[in-house]
Amino acid sequence: MKLKQRMVVLCAVLLLLGLAKIFLLDGGEGSAASRRDLRAFRKMEAGLSLSRGARLTHTLQSPWEIASQWVGPREVYPEETPELAAVLTSLSTAKIERADVGYKGTQLKALLVLDGGQKVVFKPKRYNRDYVVEGEPYAGYDRHNAEVAAFHLDRILGFRRAPLVVGRYVNLRTEIKPVATDQLLSTFLMQGNNTCFYGKCYYCRESEPACAEGEIMEGSLTLWLPDVWPLQKHRHPWGRTYREGKLARWEYDESYCEAVKKMPPYDAGPRLLDVIDTAIFDYLIGNADRHHYESFQDDGGASMLILLDNAKSFGNAALDERSILAPLYQCCMIRVSTWNRLNLLRSGALSSAMRQALGFDPIQPVLAEPHLAALDRRLSGVIATVKQCMEAQGPDNTLIEDRMNLPHP
């Protein structure tokens, strides 16, 4: 065979191999990675629907002890959690033993202690489900229902990096006031027949309280992570300046990712891929407010990026803020497992899974229909972005095999 013919055949083979890899990682089942990820996806689907009113019957452990034992360096809860429904039910029904102002932050919240000494963060309802938050993509109050929806999206995506969240109705007169600290009680007031409170935080104002309907307040409860896993706060490398007219470097420097790759902890280990996973997660939920993030302390860059504080999400279903995806389109890399999961959620499967998961929650419907439709639309945008990267630099440089499982202590 002549040299020219050999070169043509070689190029054809290389092209076919590249197309095969894209096919296998584009929802196909041919590769070992795809088969493994498909099995994980089917497990997620099987456990998606949760039973209302579920209780622990086979153990003497409390729900808080069980949830605490789930936590590891790379997950807040494991792939299979048959007790999840019972733990969430306990969160939504356990007696409140103490109520105090929330820990430091910019948004209104309360710190509650449930029966058995379990700390939780309570975020009150501020908007009706169909309210559209106008303005900047990070505008408005925290949305309690966004915390609930984000937790279940974390389950569906297979990240398992978000603390447990459930919706709950609380009676401010009978459940909160009798056990509230003086500091929290001093922020209670009445507006007409509705009981309200404004708490203590950077933006908390007496003129802008959260109000119950009568005495019943809807909100979300986020399970506090175990004290044996102290958190470390990091500035997000793709954070915004929040100053009009002043851009962050990533907003004008398209080669910014190359600089990030030279900085610890992004120069080695899983952290940069975690940031990219988080960018995809945040784009799907419309969260443009992740200026910092948390990991576990003294992790050497090996622990997960924990998906805390997701309440600046699901504010405007019509707004797809592409800049949230900057880590993805500037670095042009994504985990194989994430790519496979995204492809399995195409064609309406994502919104369908969310409807199924959210149907369990006590405050359902958690999301208005336009937000569920937005999830499918934004997912198509993420997939298109990854395909553009593969076209520009090839699948081998875009799809990164990274399955880091660190043992529980």
DOLOTOR-351653 format. One line per 4 residues: number of its first residue (from 1); their letters; for each residue x, y, z of N, C-alpha, C. Coordinates in steps of 0.2 Angstrom, whole numbers, plus 5000, padded with zeros to 4 digits. Example, Ala and Ser with C-alpha at 12.3 -4.5 7.8 and 13.67 -1.06 7.14 Angstrom:
% residues 2
1) AS) 5066:4972:5039:5062:4978:5039:5066:4984:5039  5064:4989:5035:5068:4995:5036:5064:5000:5039
//
This chain:
% residues 409
1) MKLK) 5004:4994:5000:5000:5000:5000:5004:5006:5000  5003:5011:4996:5007:5017:4995:5006:5021:5002  5011:5025:5003:5012:5029:5009:5005:5034:5010  5003:5037:5004:4998:5041:5004:4991:5038:5006
5) QRMV) 4991:5031:5003:4985:5028:5005:4985:5026:5012  4991:5024:5015:4991:5022:5022:4989:5028:5026  4991:5034:5025:4990:5040:5029:4982:5041:5029  4979:5040:5023:4972:5041:5022:4968:5036:5027
9) VLCA) 4971:5029:5027:4967:5024:5031:4969:5026:5038  4975:5028:5040:4976:5029:5047:4972:5035:5050  4971:5040:5046:4967:5046:5048:4960:5044:5048  4957:5039:5044:4950:5037:5044:4949:5033:5051
13) VLLL) 4954:5029:5053:4954:5025:5059:4954:5029:5065  4958:5034:5065:4958:5039:5071:4952:5043:5071  4949:5045:5066:4942:5048:5066:4937:5044:5069  4937:5037:5066:4932:5032:5069:4933:5031:5076
17) LGLA) 4939:5031:5079:4940:5030:5086:4937:5036:5090  4939:5042:5087:4936:5048:5091:4929:5048:5091  4926:5046:5085:4918:5046:5085:4915:5041:5090  4919:5035:5090:4917:5030:5094:4917:5032:5102
21) KIFL) 4922:5035:5104:4923:5038:5110:4917:5043:5112  4916:5047:5107:4910:5052:5108:4904:5048:5109  4903:5043:5105:4896:5039:5105:4896:5036:5112  4901:5032:5114:4901:5028:5120:4900:5033:5126
25) LDGG) 4902:5039:5126:4901:5043:5131:4896:5048:5130  4891:5047:5125:4886:5051:5124:4879:5048:5125  4879:5044:5130:4873:5040:5132:4873:5033:5130  4879:5031:5126:4879:5024:5124:4881:5019:5130
29) EGSA) 4881:5013:5129:4882:5008:5134:4888:5004:5133  4893:5006:5128:4898:5001:5126:4904:5001:5130  4906:5006:5133:4912:5007:5137:4911:5004:5144  4916:5002:5147:4916:5000:5154:4913:5006:5159
33) ASRR) 4916:5012:5157:4914:5018:5161:4906:5020:5160  4904:5019:5154:4897:5020:5153:4893:5015:5156  4895:5009:5156:4891:5003:5159:4890:5005:5167  4896:5006:5170:4896:5008:5177:4892:5014:5178
37) DLRA) 4892:5019:5174:4888:5025:5176:4881:5024:5174  4879:5019:5170:4872:5017:5168:4869:5014:5174  4873:5009:5177:4871:5006:5183:4870:5010:5189  4874:5015:5190:4873:5020:5195:4867:5024:5194
41) FRKM) 4866:5026:5188:4860:5030:5186:4853:5026:5187  4853:5019:5186:4847:5015:5187:4846:5015:5195  4851:5014:5199:4851:5014:5206:4847:5021:5208  4850:5027:5205:4847:5033:5207:4839:5033:5206
45) EAGL) 4838:5031:5200:4831:5031:5198:4827:5027:5202  4829:5021:5204:4825:5016:5209:4824:5019:5216  4829:5023:5218:4828:5026:5225:4825:5033:5225  4823:5036:5219:4821:5043:5218:4815:5044:5222
49) SLSR) 4810:5040:5222:4804:5041:5225:4804:5040:5233  4803:5044:5237:4803:5043:5244:4796:5042:5247  4796:5038:5252:4790:5037:5256:4788:5042:5261  4782:5045:5261:4780:5050:5266:4779:5047:5272
53) GARL) 4781:5050:5277:4780:5047:5284:4784:5041:5286  4790:5040:5282:4794:5034:5284:4797:5035:5290  4798:5029:5294:4801:5029:5300:4807:5024:5301  4812:5025:5305:4817:5020:5306:4814:5015:5311
57) THTL) 4814:5008:5308:4811:5003:5312:4816:4997:5313  4822:4997:5310:4827:4992:5311:4833:4994:5314  4833:4999:5318:4839:5001:5321:4838:5005:5328  4842:5005:5332:4842:5009:5338:4845:5016:5338
61) QSPW) 4848:5017:5332:4852:5023:5331:4846:5029:5329  4848:5035:5331:4844:5040:5329:4845:5042:5322  4840:5046:5319:4841:5048:5312:4847:5052:5311  4849:5056:5316:4855:5060:5316:4861:5056:5316
65) EIAS) 4862:5051:5320:4867:5047:5320:4869:5043:5313  4863:5041:5310:4864:5038:5304:4866:5043:5298  4863:5049:5298:4866:5054:5293:4873:5056:5294  4875:5056:5301:4882:5058:5302:4887:5053:5300
69) QWVG) 4885:5047:5300:4889:5041:5298:4890:5041:5290  4885:5044:5287:4885:5044:5279:4891:5048:5277  4893:5053:5281:4897:5059:5278:4904:5056:5277  4907:5057:5271:4914:5055:5270:4918:5061:5266
73) PREV) 4924:5060:5265:4928:5065:5261:4925:5067:5255  4922:5063:5251:4919:5064:5244:4912:5063:5244  4908:5063:5249:4901:5063:5249:4898:5064:5256  4892:5068:5255:4888:5069:5261:4883:5063:5263
77) YPEE) 4881:5059:5258:4877:5054:5259:4879:5049:5253  4879:5042:5255:4881:5037:5250:4876:5036:5244  4878:5032:5239:4874:5031:5233:4868:5027:5235  4868:5023:5240:4862:5019:5242:4860:5021:5249
81) TPEL) 4854:5024:5250:4852:5027:5257:4845:5025:5258  4844:5019:5260:4837:5016:5261:4834:5020:5267  4838:5023:5271:4835:5027:5277:4834:5034:5275  4835:5037:5269:4834:5044:5268:4827:5046:5269
85) AAVL) 4822:5043:5267:4815:5045:5268:4814:5046:5275  4816:5042:5280:4815:5042:5287:4819:5048:5290  4825:5049:5288:4829:5055:5290:4826:5061:5288  4823:5062:5282:4820:5068:5280:4813:5069:5284
89) TSLS) 4810:5064:5285:4804:5064:5288:4805:5067:5296  4810:5064:5299:4812:5066:5305:4814:5074:5305  4817:5076:5300:4819:5083:5300:4813:5087:5299  4808:5085:5296:4802:5089:5295:4796:5088:5301
93) TAKI) 4798:5084:5305:4793:5083:5311:4796:5083:5318  4802:5082:5319:4805:5082:5325:4804:5088:5329  4803:5087:5336:4801:5093:5340:4807:5098:5340  4806:5104:5340:4811:5110:5341:4812:5111:5348
97) ERAD) 4819:5110:5350:4821:5111:5357:4823:5118:5358  4826:5122:5353:4829:5128:5354:4829:5132:5347  4828:5138:5348:4828:5143:5342:4832:5149:5343  4837:5151:5338:4841:5156:5339:4842:5160:5333
101) VGYK) 4845:5166:5333:4847:5169:5326:4852:5165:5322  4852:5166:5316:4856:5162:5312:4863:5163:5313  4867:5159:5310:4875:5160:5310:4876:5166:5306  4882:5168:5306:4884:5174:5302:4883:5173:5294
105) GTQL) 4881:5179:5291:4879:5178:5284:4875:5185:5282  4873:5185:5276:4870:5191:5273:4862:5190:5273  4860:5184:5273:4853:5183:5273:4849:5180:5279  4843:5181:5279:4839:5179:5285:4838:5172:5286
109) KALL) 4840:5169:5292:4839:5162:5294:4839:5162:5301  4837:5156:5303:4837:5154:5311:4840:5148:5312  4844:5147:5317:4847:5141:5319:4843:5137:5324  4840:5132:5322:4836:5128:5327:4840:5121:5329
113) VLDG) 4838:5119:5335:4840:5113:5338:4834:5108:5339  4835:5102:5335:4829:5098:5336:4830:5093:5341  4825:5089:5343:4825:5084:5348:4831:5079:5347  4835:5078:5352:4841:5074:5351:4847:5078:5350
117) GQKV) 4846:5085:5350:4852:5089:5349:4855:5091:5342  4851:5089:5337:4853:5090:5330:4852:5097:5328  4857:5101:5326:4857:5108:5323:4854:5108:5316  4850:5112:5314:4848:5113:5307:4847:5121:5306
121) VFKP) 4847:5123:5300:4847:5130:5298:4840:5130:5295  4836:5135:5297:4829:5136:5295:4829:5143:5290  4827:5142:5284:4826:5148:5280:4819:5149:5278  4816:5155:5280:4809:5156:5279:4807:5157:5272
125) KRYN) 4801:5156:5270:4798:5158:5264:4798:5165:5263  4800:5168:5257:4800:5175:5256:4795:5176:5249  4795:5172:5245:4791:5173:5239:4786:5167:5237  4781:5169:5234:4777:5163:5231:4781:5160:5225
129) RDYV) 4778:5154:5224:4782:5150:5219:4782:5153:5212  4777:5157:5210:4778:5160:5203:4781:5167:5203  4784:5169:5208:4787:5176:5209:4793:5175:5204  4794:5181:5200:4800:5181:5196:4805:5186:5199
133) VEGE) 4811:5184:5201:4816:5189:5204:4819:5192:5198  4818:5199:5197:4821:5203:5192:4828:5206:5194  4831:5208:5189:4838:5211:5190:4844:5207:5189  4849:5208:5193:4855:5204:5192:4853:5197:5194
137) PYAG) 4857:5192:5191:4856:5185:5193:4857:5183:5200  4860:5187:5204:4860:5185:5211:4856:5190:5215  4851:5193:5212:4847:5198:5216:4842:5194:5220  4839:5198:5225:4833:5195:5229:4835:5192:5235
141) YDRH) 4830:5190:5239:4831:5186:5245:4832:5179:5244  4835:5175:5249:4835:5168:5248:4829:5165:5247  4829:5160:5243:4823:5156:5241:4823:5149:5245  4819:5148:5250:4819:5142:5254:4818:5136:5249
145) NAEV) 4813:5136:5245:4811:5131:5240:4817:5129:5236  4821:5134:5234:4827:5132:5230:4832:5128:5234  4833:5128:5240:4837:5124:5244:4834:5117:5244  4828:5116:5244:4825:5109:5244:4826:5106:5237
149) AAFH) 4825:5110:5232:4826:5108:5225:4833:5106:5223  4837:5111:5225:4845:5110:5224:4847:5103:5227  4845:5101:5233:4847:5095:5236:4845:5089:5232  4839:5089:5229:4836:5084:5225:4840:5083:5219
153) LDRI) 4841:5089:5216:4845:5089:5210:4852:5086:5211  4855:5088:5217:4862:5084:5219:4861:5077:5219  4855:5074:5221:4854:5067:5221:4854:5065:5214  4850:5068:5210:4849:5066:5203:4855:5066:5199
157) LGFR) 4860:5071:5200:4866:5071:5196:4871:5067:5199  4870:5064:5204:4875:5059:5207:4881:5062:5210  4880:5068:5212:4886:5072:5215:4886:5070:5223  4881:5070:5226:4880:5068:5233:4884:5073:5237
161) RAPL) 4885:5079:5236:4889:5084:5239:4885:5090:5243  4878:5089:5243:4874:5094:5246:4871:5091:5253  4871:5095:5258:4868:5093:5264:4861:5092:5263  4858:5087:5268:4851:5086:5267:4846:5092:5268
165) VVGR) 4841:5092:5264:4836:5098:5265:4829:5095:5264  4825:5098:5268:4818:5096:5268:4814:5102:5269  4808:5103:5266:4803:5108:5268:4799:5107:5274  4797:5112:5278:4794:5111:5284:4789:5117:5285
169) YVNL) 4783:5116:5288:4779:5121:5291:4780:5121:5299  4781:5127:5301:4782:5128:5309:4777:5133:5311  4775:5132:5317:4770:5136:5321:4774:5141:5325  4775:5147:5323:4779:5152:5327:4777:5153:5334
173) RTEI) 4771:5152:5335:4768:5154:5342:4770:5148:5347  4768:5142:5344:4769:5136:5349:4776:5132:5348  4779:5133:5342:4785:5129:5341:4792:5133:5342  4791:5139:5340:4797:5143:5340:4798:5148:5346
177) KPVA) 4793:5152:5347:4793:5157:5353:4795:5154:5360  4791:5148:5361:4793:5146:5368:4800:5144:5369  4804:5142:5364:4811:5140:5365:4816:5144:5362  4813:5151:5360:4818:5155:5356:4822:5159:5362
181) TDQL) 4828:5161:5359:4832:5165:5363:4830:5172:5363  4832:5176:5368:4830:5183:5369:4832:5187:5362  4838:5185:5360:4840:5189:5354:4835:5188:5348  4833:5181:5347:4828:5180:5342:4821:5183:5343
185) LSTF) 4819:5182:5349:4812:5185:5351:4812:5192:5350  4817:5196:5351:4817:5203:5350:4816:5205:5343  4816:5201:5338:4815:5203:5331:4809:5201:5329  4804:5198:5333:4797:5196:5331:4793:5202:5331
189) LMQG) 4788:5203:5327:4783:5208:5326:4777:5205:5323  4772:5210:5323:4766:5208:5319:4765:5213:5313  4762:5210:5308:4760:5214:5302:4753:5211:5301  4748:5215:5303:4741:5213:5303:4740:5207:5307
193) NNTC) 4737:5202:5305:4737:5196:5309:4742:5191:5308  4748:5193:5304:4753:5188:5303:4759:5189:5308  4762:5184:5310:4768:5184:5314:4774:5184:5310  4779:5189:5311:4785:5190:5307:4791:5190:5312
197) FYGK) 4797:5189:5308:4803:5190:5312:4808:5192:5307  4813:5196:5309:4818:5198:5304:4825:5196:5306  4826:5193:5312:4832:5190:5314:4838:5194:5314  4844:5192:5313:4850:5195:5313:4855:5193:5308
201) CYYC) 4857:5197:5303:4861:5196:5298:4863:5202:5294  4868:5202:5290:4870:5208:5286:4865:5213:5283  4860:5209:5280:4855:5213:5276:4848:5212:5280  4848:5210:5286:4842:5209:5290:4839:5216:5292
205) RESE) 4833:5218:5291:4830:5224:5293:4823:5223:5296  4822:5227:5301:4815:5227:5304:4810:5229:5299  4812:5233:5294:4807:5235:5288:4806:5229:5283  4810:5224:5284:4809:5218:5279:4809:5211:5282
209) PACA) 4804:5210:5286:4804:5204:5290:4801:5198:5285  4802:5192:5287:4798:5186:5284:4792:5185:5288  4787:5184:5285:4780:5184:5288:4777:5177:5287  4774:5174:5292:4770:5168:5292:4763:5170:5289
213) EGEI) 4759:5165:5287:4752:5166:5286:4748:5164:5293  4747:5170:5296:4744:5169:5303:4750:5167:5307  4750:5161:5310:4756:5159:5314:4760:5153:5311  4758:5151:5305:4761:5146:5302:4766:5148:5296
217) MEGS) 4772:5146:5297:4777:5149:5292:4780:5143:5289  4781:5144:5282:4784:5139:5278:4791:5140:5277  4795:5135:5277:4802:5136:5276:4806:5130:5274  4813:5130:5274:4817:5124:5273:4821:5123:5279
221) LTLW) 4823:5116:5280:4828:5115:5285:4834:5111:5282  4839:5114:5283:4846:5110:5281:4849:5107:5287  4851:5101:5286:4854:5097:5291:4861:5099:5292  4863:5101:5298:4870:5104:5300:4875:5098:5299
225) LPDV) 4880:5099:5296:4885:5094:5295:4889:5092:5302  4891:5086:5303:4894:5084:5309:4900:5088:5311  4900:5090:5318:4906:5094:5320:4912:5091:5319  4912:5084:5318:4919:5081:5317:4922:5082:5310
229) WPLQ) 4918:5085:5306:4920:5087:5299:4920:5095:5299  4924:5098:5302:4924:5106:5302:4926:5108:5294  4923:5114:5293:4923:5116:5286:4929:5122:5285  4931:5122:5279:4936:5127:5277:4933:5131:5272
233) KHRH) 4933:5138:5272:4930:5142:5267:4936:5144:5262  4934:5144:5256:4938:5146:5250:4935:5151:5246  4939:5156:5243:4936:5161:5238:4936:5157:5232  4930:5158:5228:4929:5154:5222:4933:5158:5217
237) PWGR) 4937:5154:5213:4941:5157:5208:4937:5160:5202  4931:5159:5201:4927:5162:5196:4921:5166:5200  4923:5169:5206:4918:5173:5209:4918:5180:5206  4912:5183:5207:4911:5190:5204:4913:5195:5209
241) TYRE) 4914:5201:5207:4916:5207:5211:4911:5210:5214  4905:5210:5212:4899:5213:5215:4899:5220:5215  4904:5223:5211:4904:5230:5210:4903:5232:5203  4899:5237:5202:4897:5240:5196:4903:5243:5192
245) GKLA) 4904:5240:5186:4909:5243:5182:4916:5240:5183  4916:5235:5188:4923:5232:5189:4922:5224:5188  4926:5222:5183:4925:5215:5181:4931:5211:5185  4929:5204:5186:4934:5200:5188:4938:5197:5182
249) RWEY) 4944:5195:5184:4949:5193:5178:4945:5188:5173  4942:5183:5176:4939:5178:5172:4934:5181:5167  4931:5187:5168:4926:5190:5164:4929:5193:5158  4935:5194:5158:4938:5197:5152:4944:5193:5149
253) DESY) 4947:5188:5153:4953:5184:5151:4951:5177:5149  4950:5175:5143:4948:5169:5141:4953:5163:5142  4959:5165:5144:4964:5160:5146:4965:5160:5153  4960:5162:5157:4960:5162:5164:4961:5155:5167
257) CEAV) 4958:5150:5164:4959:5144:5167:4966:5141:5168  4970:5143:5163:4977:5141:5163:4980:5144:5169  4979:5150:5171:4982:5153:5177:4979:5149:5184  4973:5147:5184:4970:5144:5189:4973:5137:5190
261) KKMP) 4975:5134:5185:4978:5127:5185:4985:5127:5188  4987:5133:5189:4994:5133:5192:4994:5135:5199  4987:5136:5202:4987:5138:5209:4984:5132:5213  4987:5131:5219:4984:5126:5223:4977:5128:5226
265) PYDA) 4972:5124:5227:4972:5117:5226:4970:5114:5219  4970:5119:5214:4968:5117:5208:4973:5114:5203  4979:5114:5205:4985:5112:5201:4986:5104:5202  4982:5101:5206:4982:5094:5207:4976:5091:5211
269) GPRL) 4974:5085:5210:4968:5082:5214:4962:5084:5210  4956:5083:5214:4950:5083:5211:4946:5090:5211  4949:5095:5214:4946:5101:5216:4944:5105:5209  4948:5106:5204:4946:5109:5198:4940:5106:5195
273) LDVI) 4940:5099:5194:4934:5096:5192:4928:5097:5196  4929:5097:5202:4923:5099:5207:4920:5106:5205  4925:5111:5204:4922:5117:5202:4918:5117:5196  4921:5113:5191:4917:5113:5185:4910:5109:5186
277) DTAI) 4910:5104:5190:4904:5101:5191:4899:5106:5195  4902:5110:5199:4898:5115:5203:4895:5120:5198  4899:5122:5193:4897:5127:5188:4891:5124:5184  4891:5118:5182:4885:5115:5179:4879:5114:5184
281) FDYL) 4880:5112:5190:4875:5112:5195:4872:5119:5195  4876:5124:5196:4874:5131:5197:4870:5134:5191  4873:5132:5185:4869:5134:5179:4862:5132:5179  4862:5125:5180:4855:5122:5180:4850:5125:5184
285) IGNA) 4852:5127:5190:4848:5130:5195:4847:5138:5195  4852:5141:5191:4852:5148:5190:4855:5152:5196  4860:5149:5199:4864:5151:5205:4870:5155:5203  4870:5162:5202:4876:5165:5200:4879:5169:5207
289) DRHH) 4878:5166:5212:4880:5169:5219:4885:5165:5223  4889:5160:5219:4894:5156:5223:4900:5160:5223  4901:5165:5227:4907:5169:5228:4912:5165:5232  4910:5161:5237:4915:5157:5241:4912:5150:5241
293) YESF) 4916:5145:5243:4913:5138:5244:4917:5135:5250  4914:5129:5252:4917:5126:5258:4920:5119:5256  4925:5117:5259:4927:5110:5259:4929:5108:5266  4930:5102:5267:4932:5100:5274:4939:5102:5275
297) QDDG) 4941:5104:5282:4947:5107:5284:4953:5102:5283  4959:5104:5281:4965:5100:5281:4964:5094:5276  4961:5096:5271:4960:5090:5266:4965:5090:5261  4970:5094:5260:4975:5094:5255:4972:5094:5248
301) GASM) 4966:5097:5248:4963:5098:5241:4960:5092:5239  4959:5086:5243:4956:5080:5241:4949:5080:5242  4946:5083:5247:4939:5083:5249:4935:5086:5243  4928:5085:5244:4924:5088:5239:4923:5095:5240
305) LILL) 4920:5098:5235:4918:5105:5236:4910:5104:5238  4909:5106:5244:4902:5105:5247:4897:5110:5244  4891:5108:5242:4886:5112:5239:4882:5115:5244  4884:5120:5248:4881:5123:5253:4878:5130:5250
309) DNAK) 4872:5132:5253:4869:5138:5252:4868:5139:5245  4862:5136:5243:4860:5136:5236:4853:5140:5235  4852:5144:5240:4845:5148:5240:4845:5153:5235  4850:5156:5232:4850:5161:5227:4849:5158:5220
313) SFGN) 4844:5153:5220:4843:5149:5214:4835:5149:5212  4834:5147:5206:4827:5147:5204:4823:5153:5205  4826:5159:5203:4823:5165:5204:4820:5168:5198  4823:5166:5192:4820:5168:5185:4821:5163:5180
317) AALD) 4815:5159:5179:4815:5153:5174:4817:5155:5167  4816:5162:5165:4817:5164:5159:4825:5166:5157  4829:5166:5163:4835:5169:5162:4840:5163:5163  4844:5162:5157:4850:5157:5157:4856:5161:5157
321) ERSI) 4859:5161:5163:4865:5166:5164:4871:5162:5162  4873:5162:5156:4879:5158:5153:4885:5159:5157  4886:5165:5160:4893:5166:5163:4894:5161:5169  4889:5158:5172:4890:5154:5177:4894:5148:5175
325) LAPL) 4893:5146:5168:4897:5141:5165:4904:5142:5164  4907:5148:5165:4914:5150:5163:4919:5144:5165  4919:5141:5171:4924:5136:5172:4923:5131:5167  4918:5129:5165:4917:5124:5160:4920:5126:5153
329) YQCC) 4917:5131:5150:4919:5133:5144:4926:5136:5143  4929:5139:5149:4936:5141:5149:4941:5136:5150  4939:5131:5154:4944:5125:5155:4943:5119:5150  4937:5119:5147:4935:5114:5142:4937:5107:5144
333) MIRV) 4934:5105:5150:4935:5099:5153:4930:5097:5158  4928:5090:5158:4922:5088:5162:4924:5081:5164  4922:5079:5170:4922:5072:5172:4918:5067:5167  4921:5061:5165:4917:5057:5161:4911:5055:5165
337) STWN) 4911:5054:5171:4905:5052:5175:4899:5057:5175  4901:5063:5175:4897:5069:5175:4894:5069:5168  4898:5069:5163:4896:5069:5156:4891:5063:5154  4892:5057:5157:4888:5052:5156:4881:5053:5159
341) RLNL) 4881:5055:5165:4875:5057:5169:4871:5062:5165  4874:5067:5163:4870:5073:5159:4867:5070:5153  4870:5066:5149:4867:5063:5143:4861:5058:5145  4861:5055:5151:4856:5050:5153:4850:5054:5155
345) LRSG) 4851:5061:5156:4845:5065:5158:4843:5070:5153  4844:5068:5147:4842:5072:5141:4835:5071:5140  4832:5075:5135:4825:5073:5132:4820:5073:5137  4820:5078:5142:4815:5078:5147:4816:5074:5153
349) ALSS) 4821:5070:5153:4822:5065:5159:4824:5069:5165  4827:5075:5165:4829:5078:5171:4823:5081:5174  4819:5085:5171:4813:5088:5174:4808:5082:5177  4808:5077:5173:4804:5071:5175:4806:5068:5182
353) AMRQ) 4813:5068:5182:4816:5065:5189:4815:5070:5194  4815:5076:5193:4814:5082:5198:4807:5081:5201  4802:5081:5196:4795:5080:5198:4794:5074:5203  4797:5069:5201:4797:5063:5205:4800:5064:5212
357) ALGF) 4806:5067:5212:4809:5067:5219:4806:5073:5223  4803:5078:5220:4800:5083:5224:4793:5082:5226  4790:5077:5223:4784:5075:5226:4783:5073:5233  4789:5071:5236:4789:5068:5242:4789:5074:5247
361) DPIQ) 4791:5080:5246:4792:5085:5251:4786:5088:5254  4786:5089:5260:4780:5092:5263:4777:5099:5261  4782:5103:5257:4780:5109:5255:4779:5109:5247  4778:5103:5244:4777:5102:5237:4770:5105:5235
365) PVLA) 4769:5108:5229:4774:5108:5224:4780:5113:5226  4786:5110:5225:4792:5114:5227:4794:5119:5222  4793:5118:5215:4795:5122:5210:4789:5123:5205  4788:5129:5202:4783:5130:5197:4786:5127:5191
369) EPHL) 4781:5126:5186:4783:5122:5180:4788:5125:5176  4788:5132:5175:4793:5135:5171:4800:5134:5173  4801:5133:5180:4808:5131:5182:4810:5124:5181  4805:5120:5180:4806:5113:5178:4808:5112:5171
373) AALD) 4804:5116:5167:4806:5117:5160:4813:5120:5159  4815:5125:5163:4821:5128:5162:4827:5123:5163  4826:5118:5168:4831:5113:5169:4833:5109:5163  4828:5107:5159:4829:5104:5153:4832:5108:5148
377) RRLS) 4830:5114:5147:4833:5119:5142:4840:5120:5144  4842:5122:5150:4849:5123:5152:4853:5117:5151  4850:5111:5153:4854:5105:5152:4857:5104:5144  4852:5106:5140:4854:5106:5133:4860:5111:5131
381) GVIA) 4860:5117:5135:4865:5121:5134:4872:5119:5137  4872:5115:5142:4878:5112:5145:4881:5107:5140  4876:5103:5137:4879:5097:5133:4881:5100:5127  4878:5106:5124:4881:5109:5118:4888:5112:5119
385) TVKQ) 4889:5115:5125:4895:5118:5127:4901:5113:5127  4899:5107:5130:4904:5101:5130:4906:5099:5123  4901:5098:5119:4902:5096:5112:4906:5101:5108  4905:5108:5110:4910:5113:5106:4917:5112:5109
389) CMEA) 4918:5110:5115:4925:5109:5117:4928:5103:5114  4924:5097:5113:4926:5091:5110:4928:5092:5103  4924:5097:5099:4925:5098:5092:4932:5102:5092  4933:5107:5097:4939:5111:5096:4945:5108:5098
393) QGPD) 4945:5103:5103:4951:5100:5106:4951:5092:5106  4945:5089:5104:4945:5082:5104:4942:5079:5111  4939:5074:5111:4936:5071:5117:4941:5069:5122  4947:5067:5120:4952:5064:5125:4955:5070:5129
397) NTLI) 4955:5076:5127:4957:5082:5131:4951:5085:5135  4945:5083:5133:4939:5086:5136:4936:5081:5142  4936:5075:5140:4932:5070:5145:4938:5067:5149  4937:5069:5156:4942:5067:5160:4940:5061:5165
401) EDRM) 4943:5055:5165:4942:5050:5169:4944:5051:5176  4940:5053:5181:4942:5054:5188:4937:5052:5193  4938:5046:5196:4933:5043:5200:4937:5042:5207  4937:5047:5211:4941:5047:5217:4936:5046:5223
405) NLPH) 4937:5040:5226:4934:5038:5232:4938:5037:5238  4938:5041:5242:4942:5041:5248:4938:5037:5254  4941:5033:5258:4938:5029:5263:4935:5033:5268  4930:5031:5271:4927:5035:5277:4932:5033:5283
409) P) 4932:5038:5288:4937:5037:5293:4934:5031:5298
//
